[in-house]
Structures are given as structure tokens and as C-alpha cells.
Amino acid sequence: MSDPIVVIGAGIGGLSAAIHLAAAGCRVTVYEKNGAVGGKMRHVAAGGFEWLTGPSVITMRHVFEDLFAAAGRRLEDYVTLVPVEPLTRYFYPNGAVLDLSREIDRTLAQIAALSERDVEGYLGYLAYVARLHRVTGPLFVYADPPTWRDLFRVPPRDALAVDVWRTLDRSVRKHVRSPHLRQLLGRFATYAGASPYEASAAFNVVAHVELNGGVWYATGGVYEIARALEKLARELGVEIHTGRAVERIAVEGGQARGIVLEGGERRAAQAIVANADVTTVYEQLLPREVVSPRRLARLVNAERSCSGFVLALGVEGIHPELAHHNIFFTSDYRREFDEIFHQGVPPGEPTIYVVITARSEPDHAPEGCENWFVLVNAPALGPRYDWETGAVTYRDLVLARLADLGFDVRGSIRMEHILTPLNIARLTGAYRGALYGTTNNGLLAALRRPHNRCPDVRGLYFAGCTTHPGGGVPMVTLSGRTAARMVNSDFGFDHSAIRNLQSAIRR
Ligand SMILES: Cc1cc2nc3c(=O)[nH]c(=O)nc-3n(C[C@H](O)[C@H](O)[C@H](O)COP(=O)(O)OP(=O)(O)OC[C@H]3O[C@@H](n4cnc5c(N)ncnc54)[C@H](O)[C@@H]3O)c2cc1C
């Protein structure tokens, strides 16, 4: 029997790569260092509460449908994705509240209350982001990493219309005037771990998938998506070993030959897909002599995307003013991003995201209580803030700010769990705890993401949020598909297996 393809890490990108490879008839083995699959998609339970301490907003439903279809299955037979309404409730420092709704007329009525003339502007913005998706999607999202040559194939009319040489904030300003709406639309840059004042307008595509495509929640909790992918992978014959950390990648003659597990056991591999952070792989898993020193230095020294500070709170009492997803905006958005990306400190007056899944899932909190998942954008780990000593101080700051905003839960917290950028780094191997690897700030960032095919070692590929096309659950799912496609094309695997499987299932 030939050696398997080894996947390092069972995050969503790793599971997606494993599923695509197994569906194409390959033998696949996954090694995951944690006790469960999912990576950053996690859930924690204690005292009758359940929290999802990772992704909460799921977009691009079609990406998950396509993944299951590639294996001849139907998404809905494994996990139920239901729409969330409102998408998010936004609270502003001046007391204004805006519900972004799936129903456009409801959203427009609220925008009109803020600024009558922004109704047209918002509709123009929705048309613009839909066009942006049509033009850039095939290039930056759904295909292999783009090259300069690909960019020059974009018809000049489209290239001009999509405006990618401006920052995201500037392109938003062109469409709407209300500072409230500008802040709301600017926030989509954070879905890529970036600043609206520095990321390219190309990241407005995130607004398209949420505002034009909708937000989904998995019945039972978003972690059900990880469970569904694990189930599908196992059904396809993928071996998944949890609690098995990979210590080293064995390379011979410039070719990846296998892995060494913690404890010293070796496993041969035909090819390797690393779902772990690209920089961590370069710095810790690859032998130094096979790595280009310049590339390693570039990866290690690159600016990072942001990280996150999470509080999972079991709160007594019900807060009917809060929806499933809630955002409390800061009064100074520019300062927030300056603190994160330039000063390297957590924001003094942060924008706070509060998710209460118990709104949709009563089992997630005991009667009369709520499960709050509180998330604040934070800088990647660096010398300016010590989370070992600063976590509790920052927790107090976030809770005091919520109290100032009218939600003082300090006396009613029954259970509590803190997750800092340091914990995120330890749990998932994220280099400096950055959620999406190297930065997406800068107009050329999308062209600079590490490639899915390792340029230094043949037979080594990357899938996940630190490579192409980027972070977020749907994007890493696509990343797994891209990595699998590259393995298949480099190794010339026979795809008849998947065709046979599909026709067998149809029969
Ligand atoms: C707090 C938070 C909120 C988020 N909110 C959203 C959201 O609302 N919507 C959204 O779409 N996305 C969100 N994201 C981002 C999303 O969760 C990630 O982009 C995505 O889950 C990352 O998947 P991945 O495939 O890159 O793998 P990761 O989740 O990074 O997993 C990598 C896996 O590799 C394993 N690994 C690493 N090194 C080794 C090794 N040496 N040996 C074995 N295993 C190893 C790790 O343990 C881990 O399980 C959020 C993330 C966080 C942290």
C-alpha cells in the first residue's frame, strides 16, 4: 500500500483538504495536537453553559454545500444551517441602535433614520460589492493564488470599477456619508484581521458575502460544522488522530517524506498538507537547512493580522435588548486600529462584540441566564503587552466599558473563561497569536499571502487561514480545496474514484 498523504492539523482547512483528497481516492491521515478537531472553531462547556469561543458568523453557505457535494454528499444531511435575523445589532456611542437585517427594506428604513441620502448610497454600495465579488472572486477567492499576470487579464473597465487601489475606508466614504454607516461597513476589514484604514477596498468583498448572501448559524452551535466535517472525513476513510502533535517534517533531497510525532515516532508520507500556521511550520517544523533564510526572515518579521481577546461569561439574568450578534462601537475607530497595529496594545476603549447563542439555542444557558461570548480585537503578541500579567486587568476594562454602555454584568457572572492572544497561540499554533497570519493591511496584501504550494520543499502544501485565500471559515474551506487540487495535479492522482463514489451514491 502506498504511503498516505498526511495532514498536519484538524482545523477546518485541514479537514477540508483531507475530505477533498479522500474523495479523490487518496489515502489520508490527519494528526491533530489537540484533543478534538476544529482548531479555532472550539466550544467550551461548564456549569450548564456552552460557549463557542471561535467563529460565530458563518457566511458563504455555498462553499460548504460544494465541499459535501465533492464527496457525493449533501450538507443538510450532516448539519443544519439556519439564517440569523437580525444579522447583527449595532450599538453606537451616541445611543443609536441599528439592526442589519436580511430584509433590505428593514435595513433601509433604519438607514433613512440616520441619513436619508445614504439610502441611495447604501444600495449603490451593495451593487458595488456584488460587482467586486464578480470581478475579484474568480481571481482572489475561488482559484489558485493570483499572479501579476492574472491581474492584467482583468478588463480595464472592471479593474477601474472595483477600485482596489483605495483603502476600504475610502471606498466606503465614496458611497455613504453617515459616520455610523461608515464605521459599520469599515468593520468588515476586521473579518480579515485588518484595519479599514489600511486594507485594500478589495476586502469590501466580505461585505458582499454577508450583506447580499446572509449570515448562518449551525443548529446546535457553530461547532457542529467541525463535527460534520469530521464525520464526513471518517466516512471517506480518513484516519484522524487527535492528541498527536507533529514535531518535525522529514525532508530528503528537497522532498517532504514524512513526519516525526512528539515522542519520536516517524510516519512516512507521500505528500503533506500543513494546516498549521505557515510561519510556525517554517520556524519550528521544517529543518533549517531546507528553508530559504530570506523567506523565513520575511515570514517571521512580517506585520501580523490582529488577534482577539475573548471572555466566555455565564451571566445571570436576561437582557432582551441584546440580539444573537451585537456590536458596541468605540467612539474613535481610527484610534482603535492605531493601538492594535501601530502601538501594539489592546484598545483602551474597544469595540466589543457580544454573541449570545442562547437566543437561538436555549440549551446553551441555564434557565434565566445567558451565555455571553465577548470578543475584542487585540494586537498579535509583541513586546508592548504582557497577557500573562495583563489578562485580568484587561478583562476588568472590558467589563467596565460594558457597564458604561448600560450592561453591567460584573455582579452576575456565574462562570467565566478567558482566552487571550497567548492562549490562542498555544492552543492552535498561531504565530504570535495572529488570527490570520501575515497582515492583510496594505494594498498588495492579497498578492503577498504565502502560497499553498511550499516554494522550498516539494510535496509540502499549506491549507488554512495563513495561506491563500485567507482566514474565516469559508475561506479556509476553500483553502483546503486549493491545496488538495495542487496535490492532485502534482501527483497525478486518479479522480475516477470520486466519480465512481458519486455515481454509486446517486444510484
Ligand atoms: C475568537 C475568534 C473568532 C472568530 N470569528 C469568526 C467568525 O465569526 N467567522 C469566521 O468565518 N471566522 C472566524 N474566525 C476565524 C476562523 O475561526 C479561522 O479562520 C478558521 O477556523 C481557521 O481554520 P484553519 O483551517 O486555518 O485552522 P486552525 O483553526 O488555525 O487550526 C489549525 C490546527 O492545526 C493544529 N496544529 C498546529 N500545529 C500542529 C502540530 N505541530 N501538530 C498537529 N497539529 C497541529 C492546531 O492544533 C489546530 O487544530 C474566528 C477566530 C477566532 C479565534
The ligand as a MOL file (V3000), in Angstrom:
LIG
                    3D

  0  0  0     0  0            999 V3000
M  V30 BEGIN CTAB
M  V30 COUNTS 53 58 0 0 0
M  V30 BEGIN ATOM
M  V30 1 C -12.2060 34.2930 18.5540 0
M  V30 2 C -12.3460 34.0060 17.0830 0
M  V30 3 C -13.4710 34.4330 16.4030 0
M  V30 4 C -13.6170 34.1550 15.0450 0
M  V30 5 N -14.7790 34.5180 14.4170 0
M  V30 6 C -15.0010 34.1070 13.1390 0
M  V30 7 C -16.2860 34.2470 12.5500 0
M  V30 8 O -17.2210 34.7640 13.1750 0
M  V30 9 N -16.4660 33.8000 11.2760 0
M  V30 10 C -15.4670 33.1810 10.5700 0
M  V30 11 O -15.6920 32.7520 9.4330 0
M  V30 12 N -14.2380 33.0170 11.1210 0
M  V30 13 C -13.9880 33.4450 12.3860 0
M  V30 14 N -12.7820 33.2290 12.9720 0
M  V30 15 C -11.6890 32.6920 12.1460 0
M  V30 16 C -11.8070 31.2100 11.9010 0
M  V30 17 O -12.1030 30.5620 13.1000 0
M  V30 18 C -10.4830 30.7100 11.3690 0
M  V30 19 O -10.0780 31.4680 10.2390 0
M  V30 20 C -10.5440 29.2560 10.9350 0
M  V30 21 O -11.2970 28.4510 11.8280 0
M  V30 22 C -9.1020 28.7680 10.8820 0
M  V30 23 O -9.0630 27.4860 10.3350 0
M  V30 24 P -7.6970 26.8400 9.8760 0
M  V30 25 O -8.0310 25.7870 8.8930 0
M  V30 26 O -6.7490 27.8870 9.4360 0
M  V30 27 O -7.1200 26.0910 11.1090 0
M  V30 28 P -6.8830 26.4790 12.6390 0
M  V30 29 O -8.1920 26.6980 13.2620 0
M  V30 30 O -5.8430 27.5050 12.7640 0
M  V30 31 O -6.3510 25.0750 13.1350 0
M  V30 32 C -5.0670 24.6070 12.9040 0
M  V30 33 C -4.9770 23.2810 13.6070 0
M  V30 34 O -3.6560 22.7660 13.4620 0
M  V30 35 C -3.2860 22.1720 14.6940 0
M  V30 36 N -1.8330 22.1370 14.7600 0
M  V30 37 C -0.9760 23.1830 14.7740 0
M  V30 38 N 0.2960 22.7530 14.8680 0
M  V30 39 C 0.2370 21.4040 14.9140 0
M  V30 40 C 1.2220 20.3890 15.0220 0
M  V30 41 N 2.5260 20.6800 15.0950 0
M  V30 42 N 0.8190 19.0970 15.0550 0
M  V30 43 C -0.5090 18.7790 14.9710 0
M  V30 44 N -1.4840 19.7110 14.8820 0
M  V30 45 C -1.1160 20.9980 14.8490 0
M  V30 46 C -3.8950 23.0860 15.7300 0
M  V30 47 O -3.9980 22.4790 16.9920 0
M  V30 48 C -5.2310 23.4010 15.1050 0
M  V30 49 O -6.2180 22.4680 15.4800 0
M  V30 50 C -12.6030 33.4760 14.3390 0
M  V30 51 C -11.4570 33.0480 15.0210 0
M  V30 52 C -11.3390 33.2930 16.3820 0
M  V30 53 C -10.1380 32.7770 17.1120 0
M  V30 END ATOM
M  V30 BEGIN BOND
M  V30 1 1 1 2
M  V30 2 1 2 3
M  V30 3 2 2 52
M  V30 4 2 3 4
M  V30 5 1 4 5
M  V30 6 1 4 50
M  V30 7 2 5 6
M  V30 8 1 6 7
M  V30 9 1 6 13
M  V30 10 2 7 8
M  V30 11 1 7 9
M  V30 12 1 9 10
M  V30 13 2 10 11
M  V30 14 1 10 12
M  V30 15 2 12 13
M  V30 16 1 13 14
M  V30 17 1 14 15
M  V30 18 1 14 50
M  V30 19 1 15 16
M  V30 20 1 16 17
M  V30 21 1 16 18
M  V30 22 1 18 19
M  V30 23 1 18 20
M  V30 24 1 20 21
M  V30 25 1 20 22
M  V30 26 1 22 23
M  V30 27 1 23 24
M  V30 28 2 24 25
M  V30 29 1 24 26
M  V30 30 1 24 27
M  V30 31 1 27 28
M  V30 32 2 28 29
M  V30 33 1 28 30
M  V30 34 1 28 31
M  V30 35 1 31 32
M  V30 36 1 32 33
M  V30 37 1 33 34
M  V30 38 1 33 48
M  V30 39 1 34 35
M  V30 40 1 35 36
M  V30 41 1 35 46
M  V30 42 1 36 37
M  V30 43 1 36 45
M  V30 44 2 37 38
M  V30 45 1 38 39
M  V30 46 1 39 40
M  V30 47 2 39 45
M  V30 48 1 40 41
M  V30 49 2 40 42
M  V30 50 1 42 43
M  V30 51 2 43 44
M  V30 52 1 44 45
M  V30 53 1 46 47
M  V30 54 1 46 48
M  V30 55 1 48 49
M  V30 56 2 50 51
M  V30 57 1 51 52
M  V30 58 1 52 53
M  V30 END BOND
M  V30 END CTAB
M  END
